[in-house]
Amino acid sequence: MKAIAAPFSLLWKVWFYIVVFCVILAISSFILYYSKSEKQYPQFFKFARIWAKGVLLLIGTPLKVKKPVPNLPEQLIIVANHTSMLDIPCTLLLVPRTFLFIGKKELAQLPIFGFFYKRTNILVDRSSVRSRSRAFEIAAQKLDEGLSLCIYPEGGVPDPSVRLGNFKDGAFRLALEKNIPILPITFGDNKKHFPYSWFQGGPGRLNVTVHPVIETAGKTIKELREEARNVISNELDYYEIKE
């Protein structure tokens, strides 16, 4: 069975990358114009969400949100378990706010996608202490300007054998310093549908939960970090039992 499924998974993943680039090309004139300045970011993100919706639709991975998205404050820091390349378009569709990703510098190397990603988000070289420090300085500035952020606190996609990695402090330190609530999101099976192996995965419904925000008042970095991680971990338990 695996021998039969592997070629299909490979073709499907090639199709994913074709779709990512083609949808960007289709709306490139709009996103090029609206990514010129931060004042136009709200308009840019409308087209980014069109891109995200187009990608998920054309590769056959519709979103299934467990319950209605809660009422959200105007500014927040989004944290989610990091599972696959599907996390970015999913997050764009789930959160109706203008936000920036803090993402690995390697994404800038992807053709076309990388150009717009580095133009509108914060890139970090995780192997460099200086780069990490600078990225969070920029992130703090963006929060002061009223933007929101998305940070995957595992610091990258963990090894496939790791269900949920340890969370790093950065997102929670920023939340406390700026008094901005945390919005946890659980991707229930993105990893199953789009693992990093070229010969695994395939289309299907993406189950996701957008949790109520976690307020920062009266909490330490450790308490805030562990609360967010526990919320996501407990929801992963639910999805595993459901399977």
C-alpha positions as CSV (number, residue, x, y, z in Angstrom):
1,M,0.0,0.0,0.0
2,K,2.8,2.4,0.9
3,A,4.5,1.7,-2.5
4,I,1.2,2.7,-4.2
5,A,0.7,5.8,-2.1
6,A,4.2,7.2,-2.3
7,P,4.1,8.3,-6.0
8,F,0.7,9.9,-5.4
9,S,2.1,11.8,-2.4
10,L,5.1,13.0,-4.5
11,L,2.9,14.2,-7.3
12,W,0.5,15.9,-4.9
13,K,3.4,17.8,-3.2
14,V,4.8,18.9,-6.6
15,W,1.3,20.1,-7.4
16,F,1.3,22.1,-4.1
17,Y,4.4,24.0,-5.0
18,I,3.0,24.7,-8.5
19,V,-0.2,26.0,-7.0
20,V,1.7,28.2,-4.5
21,F,3.6,29.9,-7.2
22,C,0.8,30.1,-9.8
23,V,-1.6,31.7,-7.4
24,I,1.0,34.3,-6.4
25,L,1.7,35.1,-10.1
26,A,-2.1,35.5,-10.7
27,I,-2.3,38.3,-8.0
28,S,1.3,39.5,-8.2
29,S,0.5,42.9,-9.5
30,F,-1.8,43.6,-6.5
31,I,0.5,42.2,-3.8
32,L,3.5,44.0,-5.3
33,Y,1.7,47.3,-5.1
34,Y,0.3,46.8,-1.7
35,S,3.5,45.5,-0.2
36,K,5.4,48.7,-0.9
37,S,4.7,50.3,2.5
38,E,3.5,49.3,5.9
39,K,0.5,51.7,5.5
40,Q,-0.8,49.4,2.8
41,Y,-0.3,46.1,4.8
42,P,-4.0,45.7,5.6
43,Q,-4.8,45.7,1.8
44,F,-1.8,43.4,1.2
45,F,-3.1,40.9,3.7
46,K,-6.5,40.8,2.0
47,F,-4.7,39.5,-1.1
48,A,-2.5,37.2,1.0
49,R,-5.6,35.6,2.3
50,I,-6.9,35.2,-1.2
51,W,-3.7,33.4,-2.0
52,A,-4.1,31.2,1.1
53,K,-7.7,30.3,0.2
54,G,-6.7,29.5,-3.4
55,V,-3.9,27.3,-2.3
56,L,-5.9,25.2,0.2
57,L,-8.8,24.9,-2.3
58,L,-6.7,23.8,-5.3
59,I,-4.7,21.2,-3.3
60,G,-7.9,19.7,-1.7
61,T,-7.3,20.6,1.9
62,P,-10.3,22.5,3.2
63,L,-10.2,23.9,6.8
64,K,-12.5,22.5,9.4
65,V,-12.6,24.7,12.5
66,K,-13.7,22.8,15.6
67,K,-15.7,25.7,16.9
68,P,-16.4,29.4,16.0
69,V,-13.4,31.6,16.2
70,P,-13.7,33.6,19.4
71,N,-14.0,37.4,19.5
72,L,-10.5,38.7,19.1
73,P,-8.8,41.9,20.3
74,E,-7.4,44.3,17.8
75,Q,-3.8,43.3,18.6
76,L,-2.5,39.9,19.6
77,I,0.4,37.5,19.3
78,I,-0.5,34.2,17.6
79,V,1.2,31.0,18.7
80,A,0.6,27.5,17.2
81,N,2.2,24.1,16.9
82,H,4.4,24.2,13.8
83,T,3.8,21.2,11.6
84,S,4.2,21.8,7.9
85,M,4.2,24.2,5.0
86,L,0.4,24.3,5.4
87,D,0.7,26.3,8.6
88,I,1.2,29.7,6.9
89,P,-1.9,29.7,4.6
90,C,-4.0,28.2,7.4
91,T,-3.0,30.9,9.9
92,L,-3.7,33.6,7.3
93,L,-7.2,32.4,6.9
94,L,-7.9,31.8,10.6
95,V,-7.0,35.2,12.0
96,P,-8.8,38.2,10.6
97,R,-6.1,40.7,11.7
98,T,-3.1,42.2,10.0
99,F,-0.1,40.4,11.4
100,L,3.5,39.6,10.5
101,F,5.2,36.2,10.7
102,I,8.6,35.8,12.3
103,G,10.0,33.1,10.1
104,K,13.2,31.3,9.2
105,K,15.4,33.1,6.6
106,E,15.4,30.0,4.4
107,L,11.9,30.8,3.3
108,A,13.3,33.9,1.4
109,Q,15.1,31.5,-0.9
110,L,11.9,30.1,-2.4
111,P,11.1,31.4,-5.9
112,I,8.5,34.2,-6.0
113,F,7.0,33.3,-2.6
114,G,10.3,34.2,-0.9
115,F,10.4,37.6,-2.5
116,F,7.0,38.6,-1.0
117,Y,7.6,36.8,2.3
118,K,10.8,38.7,3.1
119,R,9.2,41.9,1.9
120,T,6.4,41.8,4.4
121,N,7.6,39.7,7.3
122,I,10.5,39.4,9.8
123,L,13.2,36.9,8.9
124,V,15.5,35.3,11.4
125,D,18.6,33.1,11.1
126,R,18.0,30.7,14.0
127,S,21.7,29.7,14.1
128,S,22.7,33.3,14.9
129,V,22.2,34.9,18.3
130,R,22.6,38.3,16.8
131,S,20.0,37.6,14.1
132,R,17.5,36.3,16.7
133,S,18.1,39.4,18.9
134,R,17.6,41.7,16.0
135,A,14.4,40.0,14.8
136,F,12.8,40.4,18.2
137,E,13.9,44.1,18.3
138,I,12.1,44.6,15.0
139,A,9.1,42.6,16.3
140,A,8.8,44.8,19.3
141,Q,8.8,47.9,17.1
142,K,6.1,46.4,14.9
143,L,4.0,45.8,18.0
144,D,4.5,49.4,19.1
145,E,3.2,50.4,15.6
146,G,0.0,48.4,16.3
147,L,0.6,45.3,14.2
148,S,0.1,41.8,15.4
149,L,2.6,38.9,15.2
150,C,2.6,35.2,14.5
151,I,5.4,33.2,16.1
152,Y,5.7,29.4,16.0
153,P,7.2,29.0,19.5
154,E,8.8,25.6,18.8
155,G,11.4,27.5,16.8
156,G,10.9,25.5,13.7
157,V,9.2,22.3,12.6
158,P,10.3,19.6,15.1
159,D,11.4,16.1,14.1
160,P,8.4,14.0,12.9
161,S,8.8,11.8,16.0
162,V,8.1,14.8,18.2
163,R,4.5,15.4,18.9
164,L,4.9,18.9,20.3
165,G,8.3,20.5,20.9
166,N,9.3,22.7,23.8
167,F,8.3,26.3,23.5
168,K,10.9,29.1,23.4
169,D,10.4,32.3,25.4
170,G,10.4,34.9,22.7
171,A,6.7,35.2,21.9
172,F,5.8,35.2,25.6
173,R,8.4,37.8,26.6
174,L,7.1,40.1,23.9
175,A,3.5,39.5,25.1
176,L,4.4,40.5,28.7
177,E,6.6,43.5,27.8
178,K,3.9,44.9,25.5
179,N,0.8,43.6,27.4
180,I,-0.6,41.9,24.4
181,P,-2.7,38.7,24.7
182,I,-1.6,35.4,23.3
183,L,-3.9,33.6,20.7
184,P,-3.1,29.8,20.7
185,I,-4.0,27.7,17.6
186,T,-3.9,23.9,17.4
187,F,-3.3,22.3,14.0
188,G,-4.8,18.9,14.6
189,D,-3.5,17.0,11.5
190,N,-1.5,19.3,9.2
191,K,1.5,17.1,9.9
192,K,-0.4,14.0,8.8
193,H,-1.5,15.6,5.5
194,F,1.8,17.4,4.7
195,P,4.8,15.9,6.5
196,Y,8.2,16.9,5.3
197,S,8.8,13.6,3.5
198,W,8.1,13.9,-0.2
199,F,6.6,10.4,-0.2
200,Q,4.0,10.9,2.5
201,G,0.8,12.9,2.9
202,G,-2.1,13.9,0.7
203,P,-5.3,15.9,0.5
204,G,-8.0,15.9,3.1
205,R,-9.8,18.0,5.7
206,L,-7.5,20.0,8.0
207,N,-8.9,20.0,11.5
208,V,-8.0,23.1,13.6
209,T,-8.9,24.8,16.8
210,V,-8.6,28.5,17.5
211,H,-8.6,28.9,21.3
212,P,-9.7,31.8,23.4
213,V,-6.9,34.4,24.0
214,I,-4.7,34.1,27.0
215,E,-4.3,37.4,28.9
216,T,-0.8,38.3,30.3
217,A,-1.8,40.1,33.5
218,G,-0.1,38.8,36.6
219,K,1.8,36.0,34.8
220,T,5.5,35.2,34.4
221,I,7.1,34.3,31.1
222,K,7.2,30.7,32.2
223,E,3.6,30.6,33.3
224,L,2.4,32.2,30.1
225,R,4.5,29.8,28.0
226,E,3.4,26.7,29.8
227,E,-0.3,27.7,29.7
228,A,-0.2,28.2,26.0
229,R,1.7,24.9,25.5
230,N,-0.8,23.0,27.7
231,V,-3.7,24.4,25.7
232,I,-2.3,23.2,22.4
233,S,-1.1,19.9,23.9
234,N,-4.4,19.1,25.4
235,E,-6.2,19.8,22.1
236,L,-3.7,17.5,20.3
237,D,-4.8,14.8,22.7
238,Y,-8.4,15.4,21.6
239,Y,-7.5,15.0,17.9
240,E,-5.5,11.9,18.6
241,I,-8.4,10.3,20.5
242,K,-10.8,11.3,17.7
243,E,-8.7,9.5,15.1
